[in-house]
Amino acid sequence: VGNLRSDGSPAAPPAVYGDSPKGSSTQAPGRPRRFGQPPLPLHELAFQLRHDVRDSPGIDVDLVDGTHVFVVKIREGAVQKWNERHPDRCIKPNDRIAAVNGRSGDAGELVAELRMASEWDLLVHRPVEFECCIQRQVPHDLGARLTYAPGGTSLVLDDWGPGPIEEWNLNPGNAGRRFDVGDRIVEINGVRGEAKDILEATEHQGLLAMRVLKYCK
């Protein structure tokens, strides 16, 4: 996890879990939690923040998806001061900063703009959390590639192929809760917190009860 109190980009490369989807042979079907679920109400918010250039952003961030600044934690700094002055328009942990002052598509550029500019025109994606229950055949994996930042709090879905995730998506009853690239898994079988602990909760488990963050595109 990077920290934008100082120089802030992640010091270690992302961890990667799971075989390449093309090489996966997992075929266990997904099991829907309920049928006929409506689409999730996804949110995109705009913020205009002006702050003292002496203040750091004051956020711990995860840049592992390469295109967004994922907010892990709010610390002392410009964002905390904004939140105190605007309790109805807070920036929150798990928010995803998609653009800063018109820049988008490269997490490194967004971080640079947050460090240098005294005024931020932000586009923020606020997630909706949904639940799903995935059944797999141990010891096969999910047929998906998951990545996470060292010290992060979520597993990012990078890609998938044949396997339980794909089967879940193909089930018509799950039309309102399908997985997308960039979704973040924040809990598996009751384990939440450190990403590596969430991943370890999958070991030797056939039934995986997940809580997933979904964002607008």
N, C-alpha and C positions, 0 to 999 in steps of 0.2 A: 504494500500500500504506500503510495506517495503521500507526502505531507506538504501542503502549500503554505506553511508558515515560513519556510525558507526556500530551499532549492527544489524540493518536492517531487521529482518523478521517481517511479519505483526503482529500487536499487537492484532488484533481481528479476530475471525473466519470468514470465508466467509459467505456472505448472500446467501440464497437459495430461488429461486422463482419458483413456478410451482409445480403441483402435480407430484407424481411419475408417469412415463409414463404408468405403468401397470394399474393405476387407472383412467386414463384420458378417458373421453367420448366424447371429442371434435371431430367432424367429418367434419368441414368445409373444402372445397377443397382449395389447394393453387392455386394461379393464376400466371402463368408465365409472365414475363416481355417481353420475346421474345422467339422465337423458334430457334432450330438449333444452339445453342451457342457452340463454341469450348471450349475445356478444358482450364482452366486457366494456365498460365505459372508460376509454383511455383518455388521458389528459395531457395537453400541451399548454404550458404557461409561459407568459412573457414577463420579465422583470427588468427594470431599469434602476441600477444601483450606482450612486455616486459616493465615493468614500475617500478618506484621507490617504494620500499616497504612502504615508508612513505605516499604515496598517497592512499587514499581510492578509491574504484571503482567509486564512484560519480554517482550512478544511483538509481533512485526510481524504485522499482520493485513490481510486482504482482506475487505471487506464488500460486494462487488459484487452478490451475489445477494439482498441486502436482508433476509435472514432468519437467516443464520448468521454466526458469526465464524470465518473460515477462517484457520488458523495458517500463516503463511508462514515465520517464523523465530523461534527461541527466543533471547532475549538475557538479560543479567543482570537478575534480578528474582525475583518470587515463584514463577513457573512453573519457572525453572531450579533454584531451591532445592528445590522439590517433587520434581523429577526426580532430583536428586542423592540425596535421602533415600529415594526410592521407585523404584529402577531397574527394578523389575518392573511398575510402573504409570505409566510416563512419558506425558506429553502430548507429541506429536510434530508436526513440520511435516507439513502436509496433513491433520491432524485438523480436524474441523469442530465447533465448539462450538454445540450446538443449544439449550441452555437453561442459565441461570444463576439459581440460587435461585428456581426455579419460573417464571421469566420466559422466554418463547420467542416466536418469530414476528417479532421486530423487531431487526435487528442493532444499531441505535443504542441500544436499551434494554439489550441484553446488554453492550455496551461500557460503558455508564454503571454497570451493576451491578458489572462487573469493576473499575472504577476506585474505586468508593465502598465496597464491602463488604470486610470483613476475613476473611470466611469465604465460600467459594464451594461451593455444591452444583451440580456440573456434570454435564450430559449431553453426551457427546462421541460423535460419529460418526467411526469409524476407517474409512478407505476400503480397498477392494480394487482393485488395478490390473489391468486387462485389456487385451489387445491386439486390434486389429482392422485390417483392410486395406480401405479404401474406394476405389472406382474412380469417377472423375467424368469428364465431358467438358469439357476446357478449351476456352473460358474460363469456363464456367458454375461457379457456386459450389456449396456443399453443400446449398442449399435450407434453410439453418439460420441462426439468429441467434446469434452468439457475442459475449460481452462479456468484458472483462478490466479489472482495476484497473491504473492506471499503476504500473509497477514490480512488477507481479504476476508469478506464475510459472505461471499456468494460464489456459486459455480456458474460460469457463463456457457450457454449452449452455443457452440461454434458451428456445428454441422451434425448431420445424422444420415444414416442409411438404413438398410433392412434391420429391423429389430423392434423392441417394445415402443420406443418413441414414435417411430413411423406408424406402427399399428394403431397407437392411440390417435394420431392425427387422421388416419384413414377411417376411423369409426365415425359414422354420421352423427351419433349422439354426442360427440365431443366438439361439434362444429364451433361452439362459442368459447372453447378452451383449448385450442390447438397450440402446440409449441411452435415458436418462430426462432430463427437465428437471432441471438442477442438477448433472449429471455434469460433470467437469472434465478437459479434455484437457491433458496435461502434456508430451506429446512428439509431434512429427510428423516423419517421415522422419529420425529420429535427432537432431533438434534439441530441446534441453531447456534450461530456464533462464528467461530473460525471456520474458514472454507475447508481446510484440511480435515477438520473433525466432521463436517457435513459429508465429505467424501468417504471418510472411514465408516460412516454409518451404513454405507451400502454393502460392506463386506459380508459375504455369506448370507445375504438377505434376498429372498425371492420376491417379497412384496415390499414395495417402496412407496410410502405415503409422502408426497412432496407438497411443498408450498413454493409457488413460483411467482416471480415478478414479471409482469408483461408491460411493455411500453408501446406507445404509438410510434409509427414509423417516421 
